[in-house]
Amino acid sequence: MFFLLKAKGLEWHDRDEQAGYDYSVNDFTRDTAWHDLDISGIVGVGKRLVLCKLRMKNPRSYQACIFMAGGMTMEGTTAKRVTLVVDIIHEYDIWIPTDENGVIQYYIQGATWNTLNLSIRGWFA
């Protein structure tokens, strides 16, 4: 797949190792509604395909974090991850597209999260 992206002029931009998480639990509005998250300060403006590390822990099972490009409306185009076990750290690598302004949207189910961290590892542009 990566060689096809290179053929189309897309290049991988690696962030190397970060000192901490880009976003943590208090950076997210947790009210079971869709919200914008402007990540253009990290990935720049323009449509990007972003690789993120999501780290989450919840006192309830099957609590969801859903991400998609800003402005999209079809749930089938989302990156959805859930807590499968109570009070256990769940870590996922997820691909999230941005809109032309470098914005993604997120939906966090449930208000109580012990851990909710998002790190941007790199992107295709």
N, C-alpha and C positions, 0 to 999 in steps of 0.2 A: 504494500500500500504506500509506503513512504517514498519509493522511487517514482510512483505515479504523481504524487504531490510535487516532487522536485521537478518533474517534467512540465508541470503546469506553472512553474515559477514560484512555488511556495517554498519557504525555507523555515527550518526549525530554529526557534530562539530559546535557548536553554538558560534558565536563571541560576544554575549552579545551586549550591546549598545556601539556604537562608538562615538567618540567626533566629528567626521565630516565625510564627504563623502570620499570614497576611490579614486574616480576619478571625475573630474569636466570638464566643457566644454573645457577648454584649454588643457586637457590631451588627447583629441580625435582629430584625423585628420578628418576634415569634408569636404571631396572632392568627395563624391559619389563613393568611391572605397573601397575594402576590405582591412583591416589592422589588424595586430596582436596586442593583448594586453596580455602581460605576467602577470598573476595574481599568479604565483607560489610563490611569496614572501609572499602571504597571505594564500593560500590554500595548498601549497606544490606541489611537483612533483608527477605526476601520474594522471590517469583519475579520475575526480571528477564530481559530479553533484552539481552545485553551485546555491544557492538561492540568488538572487540579488533584490535590490530595485532600480528601474529606475525612476528618476524624471526629467521631461522635459517640456519646454515651448518654443514655436516657434511663430514668427510673421506671419507664414503661416499655413494653415490647411493641414492635411494629409502629414506631413513630417515624414519620417520613421527612426527608429533606429532598426537595425537588428543585432542579435548576434548568433554565432554558435561555435562549437568546432573547433580549429585550424585544418586545413587540410580537412575539410568536403567540399563538393561541391554541394550537393543537397539542394536547397532552402527550400524544405519541412521539413528539419530538423532544421530550424532556430527558434529563438524566436524573433518575429517581433512586435513592438509596434509603433503606429502612434499618432500624435497630431490630435485630432478630432475637436478642437475649437481653434481659433486664440487667442494667448496671455493668455492662461489659463494653470495653472500648471496641468500636467497629471502625476499621480503616478501609477506605475505598479510593481507587484511582478513578476519576471521572473526566470525561471530555465534555466541555461546555462551549458552544458557539457564542460569540458576542454579536451584537448588532453593529451597524456601521459607526456608532459612537463609542464602541467599547463597553457597552452595558450588557449585563446579564440580569435575569430575573430569578428570584428565589421564593420558595414557599416552605415555611418551616411549620410542621405540625406539632402542636403542643407548646405550652409556654415554658415548661420546666425541662432544662437540659443541664446535665452535669458538665458535659464537654461538647463543644461544637466549634471545630477549627477548620479553616479552609486555607490551603496554601497553593499558590500558583507556581507550578513547576516549570512551565514553558508553554510555547504556543507556536502554531503555524501561521505565517502571514506571507 
